[in-house]
Amino acid sequence: MKKGPRKRKGPTSGMRSEYRLDYSRARPNRFADRLPANAVAVVLDPEVTAVFGSSDSVNALLRSVVRAMPDHAGRRRKAG
């Protein structure tokens, strides 16, 4: 005897109900205006975070690396 198709309980999208978000209760990100428009967030490994105490120290090191790179001015013109 052949069985018929199973009836699904709930919505048919395949997503569990606990993953459905009620967007009517969503709020804007209150921290979004603290970052400049062209900022990029980068996640550092814990070992790196232990060495650098702030984003200023990371930026200072990265700027010195960029200055030490050969032909860094040409690369900057291409990106901008």
QUIGITA-V715252 format. One line per field, one symbol per residue. ss: DSSP state (a for helix, b for strand, c for the rest). A space follows every 50 residues. Layout:
# QUIGITA-V715252
ss: ???
This chain:
# QUIGITA-V715252
ss: ccccccccccccccccaaacccaaaccccccaaacccccccccccaaaaa acccaaaaaaaaaaaaaacccaaaaaaaac
